[in-house]
Amino acid sequence: MVKVDNLVKTYGDFRLDISLEIPEGTVTGIVGKNGAGKSTAIKAILGLIRPDSGHVSINGKDASALTGSEKAAIGAALSDSGFSAYLRVKDILCILRKMYPAFDEALFTNYCHAQKLPMDKQVKDFSTGMRAKLRVLTAISHNAQLLIMDEPTAGLDVGARNDILDLLRQYLVDHENCSILLTSHISSDLEGLCDDIYLIHDGKIILHEDTDTILSSYALLKVSEDVYEKLDKKYILSTKKEAFGYECFTNEKQFYMENYPGIVIENGNVDDLILMMTGGK
Amino acid sequence: MHIILNNTSMVPIYEQLMGQIKSEIINGSLKENDVLPSVRSLSGQLRISALTVKKAYDRLEEEGFVITVHGKGTYVAQADRQLAMEARKKTVEDDFAAAIQKASAIGFTKEDILKIVEIILEDY
């Protein structure tokens, strides 16, 4: 559905250089630390910034050549909604109605009601959580085949995060073939929603793996120094020195479980992945 | 269908899912031709990735428990319950065999092993 080929964008000494693919019907997550290039990647895919080289194609068509109606089939939620803070939800409703031919007004109104977004309050008086919900609702209310979300859950409490993730899950159930691309650094968001995860660091993709594989085959080994000496390091991806010895990150949990029955092995998760792959040695 | 997943377990999520669907088929709460929830809806309910659910469904299909009809859904296959039960028995036997192997490796005798089994059984 979306294909990014050797996309390069340079800002001073920051260089983004990525290739990725979002197949139809999948949920893809981009994770990474702040400043790793997640938002730049999203903006480049949406055609909001002009890449230095490489290209992005959406449904086989170059992203920069998309027509208005093709763009209307993409639902995007960026860090800022772009609506004036002095507008009320009912004003935004009028804009959306004009902007998207496929805008589903009943759905939008129902969701606003369910998520307790008041129709006649100005957006500037909304809480962070309410603004985030408004951004997501805007993206999912016009039957888009592709949703692109930059940190849809950033800065929200656990309840509001779940509300947003459940909205996306419901969207996936209602739109069998739609795809979602989202960025986040909250691992539980990604583990429970994404099929596919890209880890981006210093503008480069350093790992691409199925979420399922990360959760079932990646693990954190905690070993003392003498065990570490004897450990077969064939499948160790990165190691970090700790007070008790070493923390080792592996993508072959089974191997170490079978061959070193005594050592402490914890299931890997996306947090470990980010910490160990971008911070370890 | 009642699925309870343990996210901290060492058993991969798709295996937990497979195991619980199999149990429901074997004990008869899921009957032949019952339709399983769609991949997307089950992944939404369980808050796990759709790919994990798909993997579990695919493996169940390989093992003959379900049939996926493209565009229609996944159904419980014409179950050979006898066969399913045999397969289950086999895995339990394998678990016993592995435990006995471990015990022998550190010098347990047949009597030691039987004694342990008796002690454990007393608690049931």
Interface residues (C-beta under 8 A of the other chain):
Chain A: T26 V27 L165 D166 R169 Q170 L172 V173 E176 E191 G192 L193 C194 D195 D196 D210 T211 D212 L215 S216 M257 I265 N267
Chain B: T8 M10 P12 I13 Y14 S38 R40 S41 S43 G44 R47 I48 S49 A50 L51 T52 K55
